[in-house]
Amino acid sequence: MKFSDRLKALLNERKLTQIAFATELHIAPSTLNGYLRRNREPDYETLIKISKFFGVSTDYILGVTSIRNPYEDKKCYDDKEEDLLDTYRALGSQEQVYLIKQAHMYHDKDLDIL
C-alpha cells in the first residue's frame, strides 16, 4: 500500500476532513492534497508529525509494513536490548541465523553451570 493510500485510510478512520487535518499539522490544504494525489511527499518532520498524530509508525504510513505500531503493547527495551535488536536488524539473513545460534550457545552454557 502506498503512502497516499495509507494516509487516506487513516483520515477516513478518524473521519477527518483534509482541511481539519491540514490545520492540525500546520500545513497548507494544497500540500495535503498533493500528498493524497501522489504528486507530493512530506519531508521527514511532517512524516513524523503524521505518524505521531495517528499513533502509527512511519514504516506503516510509508507502506513498508502492515504493523501499525511494532512497540505497542510490548515492554520497552533497555539500551543493551535495543543495541542488540538494532545490530540484528542490520545484519543479512545468514548473519542473523549465526547470531541466534551463538546466543543459544551462550544461553545453553549458562544453564549447564546452574
Residue, then its C-alpha position, 0 to 999 in steps of 0.5 A: m500500500k502506498f503512502s497516499d493510500r495509507l494516509k487516506a485510510l487513516l483520515n477516513e478512520r478518524k473521519l477527518t476532513q483534509i482541511a481539519f487535518a491540514t490545520e492540525l499539522h500546520i500545513a497548507p490544504s494544497t500540500l495535503n492534497g498533493y500528498l493524497r494525489r501522489n504528486r507530493e511527499p512530506d519531508y521527514e518532520t511532517l512524516i513524523k508529525i503524521s505518524k505521531f498524530f495517528g499513533v502509527s509508525t512511519d514504516y506503516i504510513l510509508g507502506v513498508t509494513s502492515i504493523r501499525n505500531p511494532y512497540e505497542d503493547k510490548k515492554c520497552y527495551d533497555d539500551k543493551e536490548e535495543d543495541l542488540l535488536d538494532t545490530y540484528r536488524a542490520l545484519g543479512s539473513q545468514e548473519q542473523v541465523y549465526l547470531i541466534k545460534q551463538a546466543h543459544m550457545y551462550h544461553d545453553k552454557d549458562l544453564d549447564i553451570l546452574 
